[in-house]
Amino acid sequence: MTSSNTQTIPSPTTPLTTSQKVVTWVPKVLVGLAVLIFVGYLLVYVYYAVQLFRFPFDYDQGEGFELMDTILFSQGEWPYRGNDSYPFYSSNYPPLFHVLAVPLVWIFGPQYWTGRLLSFVGTLITAGAIGYAVQRGGRRWWLSVLSGLAFLASNYVYHVGALFRQHMFMVMLETLAVVLLAVTIDQEEKDGRKRPWQLLGVMVLLLAAGYTKQLAYTTVIAVFIFLFLREPLRAIKWAIPFGLVTGLIFLGINQATDGQWMLNAITANLNPFVPGQAEGLYRQWFSLHIVLTLAAAAYALYQLYFERLSVYAIWFVVAVINGVTAGKWGAGESYFATAIAASCILSGLAFSRLITWAANDPGPTGTRHFGPQWPCHPSSRFCTFPGLPGLPPTHAYANPGAYCHGSGLSRWNHDRPADLMLSPARSGSDPLRGFSRCIVAGTAAE
Amino acid sequence: MLSLPPMITKRQLGLIFIGLGVAAVAGSFIVDLVGAGQFQGIGPAQQRILLVAGLVILVGLTLLPLGNRPA
């Protein structure tokens, strides 16, 4: 063992020097300030929403249509009707959001605040789901809180989140579906037990998102791409009934409305594409969410080459690509809300990973470890590196595709269960005695 | 009987990317054959599609050497 690899581990009883105190406290102060700032954004958002609830007229050109749809549903009528006859009204949107607002309209009358409240609560639930997803992956409460609050701090979420518009409710259902899928697959890969009921829950949430607003097809595509990458046959087996149920509901509504559903919810939404509008909105979205977007994109790229693609990465990429539909006449910046939700989760996980990498953070298991990290040659199946005195043998940050991080098998599940296997064993006959070994198990044979 | 792999590998994902890129390039020219578009030669939309398709093919090519690791 070379002296360059030997490090002194500070004893808990050793008093900290001034520079050590600064290094310890400055990050905490900065994190505290960041949390305070984002809580401030939240308070502004809540204040804005409450004020909006009290405003009795439509605040956005689409709110009147949404309320009218809800009123018609509350009277047991479809809003998908012929434009040629009185009252010359028809809806362009699926029914779920309005149907959910119906009880509030029954109780309180046709008030704008009913749908505004529903949409606003939807954004809070989305933020909670984002925070939960980041917490599961990173176990840093402040980063989870910041990720959730970053969603609410987005200019776009602020703008449409408290309006009587169904868009953010769709984003809530999409986010819940994706997070539930991530949890389900993670659990399945840990214990090898299939959880069809949880997957059914994902499908129900996707269906609900699609019947809240058509744009949810983005998340449906992302979910099935992810399932296909993990288990192609299973993806097909779920896609067939999902498609059938979606289609049957579609046909049922179309039948019940004499074809007006197809005409108004689909055909009438096929508006001309305005390239300048798409480009302008892409630029605006990027400039307003630059940190979230760059961090998420970098992490998605990292996953593409060095580990397995997560559902969050696929969701983010598909949602960003679908942002091009914001260039459709009548569309707007809210079309990026799904990409923003995905970027909040992915960037939170990316920062968590970065912090772990940079600081050798003990993580949820509390196992502290020190020392530099040794990259492996991409062609190598074994990653070897010197151990450190008094520490468990396996400390690695290894290639290829191999995030091998931790101290023995206790960290195995937390980091990259599917890609790597850590071998804590060192025997006297081992030619690599004094070294640790990281076995890349990307393929079954290896 | 359809035979599907238990999971998609990086190499297979690379092949999928290449296939999508090639299909996009072909599609951008096929629309000319059916009379779509309003430009002589390669129009601005086609240029963008070709650029994106080229990038997708490039990404696909870089994934091929990663072999049988799970995507």
HADDOCK unambig.tbl for C-alpha pairs under 7 A between the chains (distance, minus, plus):
assign (segid A and resid 229 and name CA) (segid B and resid 7 and name CA) 5.81 0.50 0.50
assign (segid A and resid 229 and name CA) (segid B and resid 8 and name CA) 4.84 0.50 0.50
assign (segid A and resid 229 and name CA) (segid B and resid 71 and name CA) 6.38 0.50 0.50
assign (segid A and resid 230 and name CA) (segid B and resid 7 and name CA) 5.03 0.50 0.50
assign (segid A and resid 230 and name CA) (segid B and resid 8 and name CA) 6.43 0.50 0.50
assign (segid A and resid 231 and name CA) (segid B and resid 6 and name CA) 5.61 0.50 0.50
assign (segid A and resid 231 and name CA) (segid B and resid 7 and name CA) 4.83 0.50 0.50
assign (segid A and resid 232 and name CA) (segid B and resid 4 and name CA) 6.59 0.50 0.50
assign (segid A and resid 232 and name CA) (segid B and resid 5 and name CA) 6.97 0.50 0.50
assign (segid A and resid 232 and name CA) (segid B and resid 6 and name CA) 6.69 0.50 0.50
assign (segid A and resid 232 and name CA) (segid B and resid 7 and name CA) 6.20 0.50 0.50
assign (segid A and resid 233 and name CA) (segid B and resid 4 and name CA) 6.41 0.50 0.50
assign (segid A and resid 308 and name CA) (segid B and resid 70 and name CA) 6.21 0.50 0.50
assign (segid A and resid 308 and name CA) (segid B and resid 71 and name CA) 5.08 0.50 0.50
assign (segid A and resid 309 and name CA) (segid B and resid 71 and name CA) 6.05 0.50 0.50
assign (segid A and resid 442 and name CA) (segid B and resid 69 and name CA) 4.63 0.50 0.50
assign (segid A and resid 442 and name CA) (segid B and resid 70 and name CA) 6.41 0.50 0.50
assign (segid A and resid 443 and name CA) (segid B and resid 68 and name CA) 6.08 0.50 0.50
assign (segid A and resid 443 and name CA) (segid B and resid 69 and name CA) 5.79 0.50 0.50
